[in-house]
Amino acid sequence: MPRYYITLPDPAKARGSDPALAFTARGAEGLAEQLQTAITGTGLFERWKARLDDPDEVTAAMSATDPAAKVTGIQHDVRVELVVDTVIPSQVLRQRLSLLAGNGWQLRDVT
C-alpha cells in the first residue's frame, strides 16, 4: 500500500477556497481525521460534485474511496505532518487535499 507524507507548513492557512469543503480542524489529530474521512467515504466528493455547474462531466474514477485508508497526524511546532496509507489513486488524493487545504499542503515523499 502506498504511503504519502504530506506537510501542512501553516495549518491555520491550509484551507480550501470553499469553506463548506475546507478543513475546519486546527490540530494534527483533527486534520488527520478529516482527511481520513474524505478518503474513506464519499461525503466530501458528493458535496464538491453537487457544487459543479455540470456534475455529469465528473468521471467515476474521481469518486474512488478506500475504506481501509489510515491517516496519522503529527504536530511539529507550527507545521503538521500527515502520513497517509491508501490505495486510492494519487490524482484523487491530490484533489481531495486541494479541496480541504487549498494550496496549503506539500507532498514530501511517497513510499
Wavefront OBJ file of the C-alpha trace (Angstrom):
o trace
v 0.000 0.000 0.000
v 1.436 3.409 -0.919
v 2.320 5.765 1.922
v 2.181 9.503 1.306
v 3.994 12.025 3.502
v 2.168 15.359 3.449
v 3.210 18.567 5.211
v 0.943 21.450 6.152
v 3.519 24.202 6.817
v 0.902 26.511 8.350
v -2.224 24.516 9.264
v -4.231 27.673 10.023
v -3.816 28.709 6.367
v -4.373 25.211 4.952
v -7.930 25.832 3.866
v -9.605 25.221 0.538
v -11.301 28.058 -1.326
v -14.811 26.806 -0.470
v -15.343 26.920 3.310
v -18.064 24.255 3.022
v -15.437 21.790 1.744
v -12.314 23.005 3.543
v -10.619 21.736 6.679
v -12.208 23.031 9.865
v -9.809 21.345 12.292
v -6.713 23.073 13.610
v -4.621 20.344 15.259
v -2.820 17.362 13.783
v -5.318 14.767 15.005
v -8.354 16.654 13.724
v -6.779 17.338 10.338
v -5.814 13.671 10.012
v -9.344 12.611 10.923
v -10.926 14.928 8.361
v -8.582 13.751 5.599
v -9.211 10.124 6.510
v -12.976 10.721 6.313
v -12.515 12.344 2.887
v -10.647 9.260 1.638
v -12.722 6.519 3.233
v -16.135 7.921 2.344
v -17.884 9.823 -0.423
v -19.197 12.797 1.586
v -16.597 15.370 0.506
v -16.698 14.151 -3.091
v -20.503 14.356 -3.220
v -20.579 17.869 -1.701
v -17.961 19.025 -4.229
v -19.756 17.399 -7.159
v -23.074 18.994 -6.168
v -21.457 22.460 -6.442
v -20.333 21.946 -10.060
v -22.165 23.513 -12.991
v -22.126 20.178 -14.828
v -21.648 17.352 -12.305
v -22.264 14.745 -15.022
v -18.834 15.533 -16.504
v -17.053 14.154 -13.424
v -15.525 10.752 -14.120
v -16.406 7.820 -11.895
v -12.710 7.405 -11.071
v -12.781 10.643 -9.054
v -15.271 9.104 -6.625
v -12.781 6.433 -5.517
v -12.677 5.600 -1.814
v -10.502 3.399 0.352
v -12.376 2.152 3.428
v -9.098 0.775 4.834
v -7.173 4.061 4.497
v -5.369 5.366 7.567
v -4.163 8.911 8.175
v -1.920 9.865 11.078
v -1.232 13.470 12.064
v 1.941 14.624 13.808
v 2.349 18.144 15.210
v 5.829 19.718 14.884
v 5.795 23.202 16.379
v 3.673 25.082 13.844
v 3.621 22.595 10.969
v 1.614 19.394 10.751
v 2.772 16.243 9.024
v 0.211 13.773 7.746
v 1.105 10.181 6.910
v -1.477 8.695 4.560
v -1.710 4.966 3.858
v -4.154 4.462 0.987
v -4.676 2.710 -2.303
v -6.748 5.481 -3.907
v -5.073 6.968 -6.992
v -2.725 9.861 -6.289
v -4.830 12.111 -8.540
v -7.832 11.555 -6.261
v -5.775 12.146 -3.109
v -4.418 15.392 -4.553
v -7.900 16.573 -5.491
v -9.280 15.864 -2.004
v -6.310 17.601 -0.378
v -6.825 20.620 -2.621
v -10.485 20.823 -1.617
v -9.588 20.545 2.062
v -6.339 22.528 2.240
v -6.181 24.611 -0.938
v -2.520 25.250 -1.731
v -1.515 24.931 1.909
v -0.049 21.424 1.638
v 3.106 19.827 0.255
v 3.730 16.269 -0.844
v 7.089 15.384 0.738
v 7.514 11.732 -0.217
v 5.777 8.564 -1.393
v 6.917 5.083 -0.430
l 1 2 3 4 5 6 7 8 9 10 11 12 13 14 15 16 17 18 19 20 21 22 23 24 25 26 27 28 29 30 31 32 33 34 35 36 37 38 39 40 41 42 43 44 45 46 47 48 49 50 51 52 53 54 55 56 57 58 59 60 61 62 63 64 65 66 67 68 69 70 71 72 73 74 75 76 77 78 79 80 81 82 83 84 85 86 87 88 89 90 91 92 93 94 95 96 97 98 99 100 101 102 103 104 105 106 107 108 109 110 111
